[in-house]
Amino acid sequence: MRFIGRHNELSFLNRCYESTKPQLVFLYGRRRVGKTETLFEFARSKNHVFFAAPEATREEQLALFSRKLFEAGSPAGRYLSRFETWHDAFLSIADLPDQGRKLVIIDEFPYLVKADPSLPSILQNLWDGQLKSENLMIVLCGSSMSYIEHELLAEKNPLYGRATGILKMEPMDYRTAAEFFPSFSAVNKALAFSILGGVPHYLAQFDDDLTIEENIKQHILTRGCALYSEVEFLLHQELRETAVYNGIIQAVAMGATTLGEIASRAMIDSQKASVYLKNLMELGLMMREFPVGSSLKEQSKGARGLYRIADEFFRFWYAFVFPNKSDLDMMDVDGVYQFDIEPRLAQFSSLNFEDICRAWLRERNCQRKLSCRFGEIGRFWNKQLEIDALGLSKASGDRPIGASALVGECKFGKSLVGTDVLDDLDEKACTIGLQNVDYYLFSRAGFSPSLKAHATQKATLHLVSIEELYED
């Protein structure tokens, strides 16, 4: 399969590689996000040593790393079967054949540190000494995000302050994810994104020669396929007490959004639920959302924050696979799809369609294609109303923050969007006191003739079809 996306990450790595200074780069991100494939693509045309660290003993890891260095031409290979210490192994990198920049990539570096906790100190001493004058780039990669952030990159760790580059890889955006499905319609691209999200490993499982229904049945619901047990596997890899986490994630998947609701449905204490949710957020599986315009004080108290599942595939799995596991284990794939998934799929996907629309607005904001430069663009809600997309203008000259605004409504239903939707959105804008407003209406099915006619006479009204969301 051809390599897709990651242009920004590859540009960053290549800038580090082309620097005249020695580079110690940390690249990390959640499992399945495509770190290893990106590093392979980066190193493809370069002389390099690529070491995928196994979960093994120190001696086994050191022997495998030694073999990689010997194969790359380390002179020590002529008289040693393996290096005895990590100090000797890393020091020998400087002796690799001089073919320009020396590039060494260590995938799953935390496995090495787990087997030998002294390794960060060894690397720090060498980096501060002999290696800092070498034409060298070392990339340390890992999937254990909390360990890398709170241990390896923390102030108490020997490697603190030594990194010349730190890059956290995130899931792909909706537009890049669509490159996996060139034959899909815009609607099916949006459906696929709402099901799989932006994780390359998940996206690669779908086949755009099949329908969405066939893909769900064959690649998610069928026992033995790659995605059927993916969620359980990942949770067991990353967390203990998986039964508790299952209860929390399912509670959110079923509509619980506040800490109290989640704790009540998962039948655990709120204080404990807060800790579990924090762990899930560190893994990139859960997020906390605040209304546009919330102050830092409000966010720190969490009074208005709502929890939601950040990973689209986890959300789909807990909404449709987890509660139907018994039926799916009995291979009742058709029944689960017909009675549980098909009637709810459009409604389920509407939340992610809103994400797509907001991402489109943010992209155009960065390209200066909106009426002015807006600050935060996100969702807004209070006790009276909800707005799918709200943006407030940034301060400029004598214009205060919020002097101009945009509001948006996102409809993923199969009916044409009419003037009633615009009237409702206008009323919401007036209720919260917005002025100089641009209106954006997004629709899967299209717009009524009367609304289209209205848009030709009102420059501040923008009608955006689902096809336009995927145009270059």
C-alpha positions as CSV (number, residue, x, y, z in Angstrom):
1,M,0.0,0.0,0.0
2,R,1.3,3.5,-0.9
3,F,2.3,5.8,2.0
4,I,-0.5,8.4,2.7
5,G,-0.2,11.8,4.4
6,R,2.1,12.8,7.2
7,H,3.6,15.7,5.2
8,N,4.1,17.9,8.2
9,E,5.8,15.2,10.2
10,L,8.1,14.2,7.3
11,S,9.0,17.9,6.8
12,F,9.9,18.3,10.5
13,L,12.1,15.2,10.5
14,N,13.8,16.2,7.2
15,R,14.5,19.7,8.6
16,C,16.2,18.0,11.6
17,Y,18.1,15.7,9.3
18,E,19.4,18.6,7.2
19,S,20.5,20.6,10.2
20,T,24.2,21.1,10.6
21,K,23.8,20.4,14.4
22,P,23.6,16.9,16.1
23,Q,19.9,16.0,16.7
24,L,18.2,14.0,19.4
25,V,14.6,13.8,18.5
26,F,11.6,12.2,20.3
27,L,8.7,11.0,18.2
28,Y,5.8,9.6,20.1
29,G,2.1,8.9,19.9
30,R,-0.6,6.4,20.6
31,R,-0.5,2.9,19.2
32,R,-1.5,2.4,15.6
33,V,-1.1,6.1,14.7
34,G,1.5,5.3,12.1
35,K,4.8,6.3,13.8
36,T,6.8,3.3,12.5
37,E,5.6,3.7,8.9
38,T,6.4,7.4,9.0
39,L,9.9,6.7,10.2
40,F,10.3,4.1,7.5
41,E,9.2,6.6,4.9
42,F,11.6,9.3,6.4
43,A,14.6,6.9,6.4
44,R,13.8,5.2,3.0
45,S,16.4,7.1,0.9
46,K,19.0,7.6,3.7
47,N,21.7,5.5,5.2
48,H,20.4,4.6,8.6
49,V,20.1,2.1,11.4
50,F,16.6,1.2,12.3
51,F,16.2,-0.8,15.5
52,A,12.7,-2.0,16.6
53,A,13.2,-2.7,20.4
54,P,11.5,-5.8,21.6
55,E,10.1,-6.4,25.1
56,A,13.0,-8.6,26.2
57,T,15.8,-8.7,28.7
58,R,18.6,-6.2,28.6
59,E,21.0,-8.8,27.3
60,E,18.7,-9.8,24.4
61,Q,18.0,-6.2,23.5
62,L,21.7,-5.3,23.6
63,A,22.6,-8.3,21.4
64,L,20.0,-7.4,18.8
65,F,21.1,-3.7,18.8
66,S,24.7,-4.8,18.4
67,R,23.9,-6.9,15.4
68,K,22.2,-3.9,13.8
69,L,25.2,-1.8,14.3
70,F,27.6,-4.5,13.0
71,E,25.5,-4.9,9.9
72,A,25.7,-1.2,9.4
73,G,29.5,-1.4,9.4
74,S,30.5,-0.7,13.0
75,P,34.3,-1.7,13.1
76,A,33.7,-3.4,16.5
77,G,31.9,-6.2,14.6
78,R,35.3,-7.5,13.5
79,Y,36.3,-8.5,17.0
80,L,33.1,-8.6,19.1
81,S,30.0,-10.8,19.0
82,R,28.1,-8.1,20.9
83,F,28.6,-5.0,23.0
84,E,28.8,-5.6,26.7
85,T,27.2,-2.3,27.7
86,W,24.8,0.3,26.3
87,H,27.6,2.8,26.8
88,D,29.8,1.0,24.4
89,A,27.0,0.4,21.9
90,F,25.9,4.0,21.7
91,L,29.5,5.3,21.7
92,S,30.2,3.0,18.6
93,I,27.6,5.0,16.6
94,A,30.3,7.6,16.1
95,D,32.4,4.9,14.4
96,L,29.9,4.0,11.8
97,P,31.2,4.4,8.2
98,D,31.2,8.1,7.3
99,Q,28.6,8.5,4.6
100,G,27.4,11.9,5.6
101,R,24.7,12.2,8.3
102,K,24.5,9.2,10.6
103,L,20.9,8.4,11.3
104,V,19.9,6.0,14.1
105,I,16.2,5.3,14.8
106,I,15.1,3.3,17.9
107,D,11.5,2.3,17.8
108,E,9.8,1.6,21.2
109,F,12.7,3.1,23.2
110,P,10.7,2.8,26.5
111,Y,11.1,-1.0,26.2
112,L,14.9,-0.6,26.5
113,V,14.5,1.7,29.5
114,K,12.2,-0.7,31.2
115,A,14.8,-3.4,30.9
116,D,17.7,-1.1,31.9
117,P,16.6,2.0,33.8
118,S,20.1,3.4,33.7
119,L,19.9,3.9,29.9
120,P,18.7,7.6,30.0
121,S,21.7,8.5,32.2
122,I,24.1,6.6,29.8
123,L,22.7,8.4,26.8
124,Q,22.7,11.8,28.5
125,N,26.4,11.4,29.5
126,L,27.4,10.4,25.9
127,W,25.2,13.2,24.4
128,D,26.8,15.8,26.6
129,G,30.3,14.4,25.8
130,Q,31.4,12.6,22.7
131,L,28.2,12.6,20.6
132,K,27.5,16.3,20.7
133,S,30.3,16.9,18.1
134,E,29.1,14.2,15.7
135,N,27.2,14.6,12.5
136,L,24.5,12.5,14.0
137,M,20.7,12.2,14.3
138,I,19.1,9.9,16.8
139,V,15.4,9.4,16.8
140,L,13.8,7.8,19.9
141,C,10.2,6.6,19.3
142,G,7.6,5.2,21.6
143,S,3.9,4.5,22.1
144,S,3.7,4.9,25.9
145,M,2.7,8.5,25.8
146,S,2.3,9.1,29.5
147,Y,5.7,7.5,30.2
148,I,7.5,9.6,27.6
149,E,5.8,12.8,28.7
150,H,6.0,12.2,32.5
151,E,9.2,10.3,32.7
152,L,11.6,10.6,29.8
153,L,10.9,14.2,29.0
154,A,10.2,15.3,32.6
155,E,12.5,17.6,34.5
156,K,13.7,14.8,36.9
157,N,14.9,12.6,34.0
158,P,18.5,12.7,32.8
159,L,17.4,13.4,29.2
160,Y,15.5,16.5,30.2
161,G,16.6,19.4,28.0
162,R,18.6,17.3,25.7
163,A,16.0,16.8,23.0
164,T,16.5,19.0,20.0
165,G,13.0,18.1,18.7
166,I,9.9,16.6,20.2
167,L,7.0,15.6,18.0
168,K,3.7,14.1,19.1
169,M,1.9,12.3,16.3
170,E,-1.8,12.7,16.2
171,P,-4.4,10.8,14.2
172,M,-4.9,12.1,10.6
173,D,-7.4,14.8,9.8
174,Y,-10.6,13.9,7.9
175,R,-9.3,15.1,4.6
176,T,-6.1,13.0,4.7
177,A,-8.1,10.0,6.0
178,A,-10.3,10.3,2.9
179,E,-7.2,9.5,0.7
180,F,-7.6,5.9,1.8
181,F,-10.9,5.7,0.0
182,P,-10.5,7.5,-3.4
183,S,-13.6,5.6,-4.8
184,F,-15.9,6.6,-2.0
185,S,-18.5,9.3,-2.3
186,A,-18.2,12.3,0.0
187,V,-21.0,10.9,2.2
188,N,-19.2,7.5,2.5
189,K,-15.9,9.3,3.2
190,A,-17.6,11.1,6.1
191,L,-19.2,7.8,7.3
192,A,-15.9,6.0,7.2
193,F,-14.3,8.8,9.2
194,S,-17.0,8.7,11.8
195,I,-16.4,4.9,12.1
196,L,-12.6,4.7,11.9
197,G,-11.3,8.2,12.7
198,G,-7.9,9.2,11.6
199,V,-5.8,6.2,12.8
200,P,-4.0,4.8,9.7
201,H,-4.1,1.1,10.9
202,Y,-7.9,1.3,11.2
203,L,-8.4,3.1,7.9
204,A,-6.3,0.5,6.0
205,Q,-8.7,-2.2,7.0
206,F,-11.6,-0.8,4.9
207,D,-11.8,-1.5,1.1
208,D,-13.4,1.3,-1.0
209,D,-14.5,-1.4,-3.5
210,L,-17.0,-2.5,-0.9
211,T,-20.0,-0.6,0.5
212,I,-19.9,0.9,4.0
213,E,-22.3,-1.9,5.1
214,E,-20.0,-4.6,3.7
215,N,-16.9,-3.0,5.3
216,I,-18.5,-2.8,8.7
217,K,-19.7,-6.4,8.5
218,Q,-16.4,-7.9,7.1
219,H,-13.8,-5.8,8.9
220,I,-15.4,-4.9,12.3
221,L,-18.2,-7.3,13.2
222,T,-16.8,-10.6,12.0
223,R,-15.0,-12.5,14.7
224,G,-11.3,-12.9,13.8
225,C,-10.9,-9.8,11.7
226,A,-8.3,-7.2,12.7
227,L,-10.7,-4.7,14.2
228,Y,-13.0,-7.1,16.1
229,S,-10.7,-7.4,19.1
230,E,-8.6,-4.3,18.6
231,V,-10.1,-2.3,21.4
232,E,-9.8,-5.0,24.0
233,F,-6.2,-5.7,22.9
234,L,-5.2,-2.0,23.1
235,L,-6.8,-1.6,26.6
236,H,-5.1,-4.7,27.9
237,Q,-1.7,-3.4,26.6
238,E,-2.1,0.1,28.1
239,L,-4.2,-0.3,31.2
240,R,-5.1,-2.4,34.2
241,E,-8.6,-2.7,35.6
242,T,-10.0,-3.0,32.1
243,A,-13.5,-3.9,33.4
244,V,-13.7,-0.5,35.0
245,Y,-12.5,1.3,31.9
246,N,-15.0,-0.6,29.8
247,G,-17.8,0.7,32.0
248,I,-16.6,4.3,31.8
249,I,-16.1,4.3,28.1
250,Q,-19.4,2.6,27.4
251,A,-21.1,5.1,29.6
252,V,-19.7,8.0,27.5
253,A,-20.5,6.1,24.3
254,M,-24.1,5.8,25.4
255,G,-24.5,9.5,26.1
256,A,-23.1,10.3,29.5
257,T,-21.1,13.5,29.3
258,T,-20.6,14.9,32.8
259,L,-18.4,13.4,35.5
260,G,-21.5,12.7,37.7
261,E,-23.4,11.0,34.9
262,I,-20.4,8.9,34.0
263,A,-19.7,7.8,37.5
264,S,-23.3,7.0,38.1
265,R,-23.6,4.8,35.0
266,A,-20.3,3.1,35.6
267,M,-21.3,2.6,39.3
268,I,-18.1,4.0,40.7
269,D,-17.2,7.0,42.9
270,S,-16.8,10.3,41.1
271,Q,-13.3,10.9,42.4
272,K,-12.2,7.6,41.1
273,A,-14.0,8.2,37.8
274,S,-12.0,11.4,37.4
275,V,-8.7,9.5,37.7
276,Y,-9.8,6.9,35.2
277,L,-10.9,9.6,32.8
278,K,-7.6,11.4,33.2
279,N,-5.8,8.2,32.2
280,L,-7.9,7.8,29.1
281,M,-7.3,11.4,28.1
282,E,-3.5,10.8,28.4
283,L,-3.9,7.9,26.0
284,G,-5.8,10.1,23.5
285,L,-9.0,8.0,23.9
286,M,-11.1,10.5,25.8
287,M,-11.3,14.3,25.7
288,R,-12.9,17.1,27.7
289,E,-14.7,19.8,25.7
290,F,-15.5,23.3,26.8
291,P,-17.8,25.9,25.1
292,V,-16.1,28.5,22.9
293,G,-15.4,31.6,25.1
294,S,-14.9,29.6,28.3
295,S,-12.4,31.3,30.6
296,L,-9.4,29.5,32.0
297,K,-11.0,29.7,35.4
298,E,-14.1,27.9,34.2
299,Q,-12.0,25.3,32.5
300,S,-9.8,24.7,35.6
301,K,-13.0,24.1,37.7
302,G,-14.5,22.0,35.0
303,A,-18.0,23.3,35.7
304,R,-19.0,23.4,32.1
305,G,-16.7,20.8,30.6
306,L,-18.2,17.7,28.9
307,Y,-16.5,14.4,28.3
308,R,-16.6,12.6,25.0
309,I,-14.7,9.8,23.3
310,A,-11.9,11.3,21.3
311,D,-11.2,8.2,19.2
312,E,-13.9,7.6,16.6
313,F,-13.3,3.9,16.3
314,F,-13.5,3.4,20.1
315,R,-16.8,5.3,20.1
316,F,-18.2,3.1,17.3
317,W,-16.9,-0.1,19.0
318,Y,-18.5,0.7,22.3
319,A,-21.7,1.9,20.8
320,F,-22.3,-1.1,18.6
321,V,-19.8,-4.0,19.1
322,F,-19.4,-4.1,22.9
323,P,-23.1,-4.3,23.8
324,N,-23.7,-7.0,21.0
325,K,-20.6,-9.1,21.8
326,S,-22.6,-12.2,22.6
327,D,-24.6,-12.1,19.3
328,L,-21.4,-11.4,17.3
329,D,-19.6,-14.3,19.0
330,M,-22.5,-16.4,17.7
331,M,-21.8,-14.9,14.2
332,D,-25.1,-13.0,14.0
333,V,-23.4,-10.3,12.0
334,D,-26.4,-9.5,9.7
335,G,-28.8,-9.2,12.6
336,V,-26.5,-6.8,14.6
337,Y,-26.1,-4.6,11.5
338,Q,-29.7,-4.7,10.5
339,F,-31.3,-4.0,13.9
340,D,-28.6,-2.1,15.9
341,I,-26.3,-0.3,13.5
342,E,-28.2,0.6,10.3
343,P,-31.1,2.5,12.0
344,R,-28.7,4.5,14.1
345,L,-25.6,5.0,11.9
346,A,-26.7,8.4,10.4
347,Q,-27.5,9.8,13.9
348,F,-24.3,8.3,15.3
349,S,-22.2,9.9,12.5
350,S,-23.8,13.3,12.9
351,L,-21.4,14.2,15.8
352,N,-18.4,13.5,13.7
353,F,-19.9,15.4,10.8
354,E,-19.9,18.4,13.1
355,D,-16.2,17.8,13.8
356,I,-15.5,17.7,10.1
357,C,-17.4,21.0,9.5
358,R,-15.5,22.7,12.3
359,A,-12.2,21.4,11.0
360,W,-13.1,22.8,7.5
361,L,-13.8,26.2,9.1
362,R,-10.5,26.2,11.0
363,E,-8.7,25.3,7.8
364,R,-10.2,28.2,5.9
365,N,-9.5,30.4,8.9
366,C,-5.8,29.6,8.6
367,Q,-5.9,30.3,4.9
368,R,-7.6,33.7,5.5
369,K,-10.6,32.6,3.5
370,L,-13.2,33.7,6.1
371,S,-14.5,37.3,6.5
372,C,-12.0,38.1,9.3
373,R,-9.4,36.3,11.5
374,F,-11.3,34.3,14.0
375,G,-9.8,33.0,17.3
376,E,-11.1,29.7,18.7
377,I,-13.7,27.9,16.5
378,G,-15.6,25.3,18.3
379,R,-18.9,24.2,19.8
380,F,-21.0,26.4,22.1
381,W,-23.7,25.5,24.6
382,N,-25.3,26.8,27.7
383,K,-28.5,25.9,29.6
384,Q,-30.7,27.4,26.9
385,L,-29.2,26.4,23.5
386,E,-26.5,24.7,21.5
387,I,-24.6,25.9,18.5
388,D,-22.6,23.5,16.3
389,A,-19.9,25.9,15.3
390,L,-19.1,29.3,16.8
391,G,-16.1,31.6,16.1
392,L,-15.3,34.9,17.7
393,S,-13.0,37.4,15.9
394,K,-9.6,38.1,17.4
395,A,-8.9,41.6,18.7
396,S,-7.5,43.9,16.0
397,G,-6.7,47.6,16.4
398,D,-9.6,49.2,18.1
399,R,-11.9,46.2,17.4
400,P,-12.4,44.1,20.6
401,I,-12.6,40.3,20.7
402,G,-15.9,39.1,19.3
403,A,-16.7,42.2,17.3
404,S,-17.5,39.8,14.5
405,A,-18.7,36.2,14.8
406,L,-19.6,33.2,12.7
407,V,-22.2,30.6,13.6
408,G,-22.8,27.3,11.9
409,E,-25.3,24.5,11.9
410,C,-24.4,21.0,10.6
411,K,-27.0,18.6,9.3
412,F,-26.2,15.0,8.4
413,G,-29.8,13.9,7.8
414,K,-31.3,12.9,4.4
415,S,-33.6,15.9,4.1
416,L,-32.8,19.2,2.4
417,V,-31.9,22.0,4.8
418,G,-34.4,24.9,4.6
419,T,-34.9,28.4,5.8
420,D,-36.3,27.2,9.1
421,V,-32.7,26.0,10.0
422,L,-31.4,29.5,9.2
423,D,-34.1,31.2,11.2
424,D,-33.4,29.0,14.2
425,L,-29.6,29.7,14.0
426,D,-30.3,33.4,13.7
427,E,-32.4,33.3,16.8
428,K,-29.6,31.5,18.7
429,A,-27.1,34.2,17.6
430,C,-29.4,37.0,18.8
431,T,-30.0,35.2,22.1
432,I,-26.3,35.2,23.0
433,G,-25.9,38.8,21.7
434,L,-23.7,38.2,18.6
435,Q,-23.3,41.0,16.1
436,N,-21.8,41.2,12.6
437,V,-22.5,37.5,12.1
438,D,-21.6,35.2,9.2
439,Y,-23.8,32.1,8.9
440,Y,-22.6,28.7,7.7
441,L,-25.0,25.9,7.0
442,F,-23.5,22.5,6.2
443,S,-25.6,19.7,4.7
444,R,-25.3,16.1,3.6
445,A,-28.4,16.2,1.5
446,G,-28.3,19.7,0.1
447,F,-30.4,22.9,0.5
448,S,-34.0,23.8,-0.4
449,P,-34.5,26.2,-3.4
450,S,-35.8,28.9,-1.1
451,L,-32.7,28.8,1.0
452,K,-30.5,28.8,-2.1
453,A,-32.3,31.9,-3.3
454,H,-31.9,33.6,0.0
455,A,-28.2,32.9,-0.1
456,T,-27.8,34.7,-3.4
457,Q,-29.1,37.9,-1.7
458,K,-27.3,37.6,1.6
459,A,-23.5,37.8,1.4
460,T,-23.1,36.7,5.0
461,L,-25.0,33.4,4.4
462,H,-22.8,30.5,3.2
463,L,-24.2,27.1,2.1
464,V,-21.6,24.3,2.2
465,S,-22.4,20.9,0.7
466,I,-20.7,17.7,2.0
467,E,-18.9,17.5,-1.4
468,E,-17.3,20.9,-0.8
469,L,-15.8,19.7,2.4
470,Y,-13.6,17.3,0.5
471,E,-12.6,19.7,-2.3
472,D,-9.0,20.8,-2.5
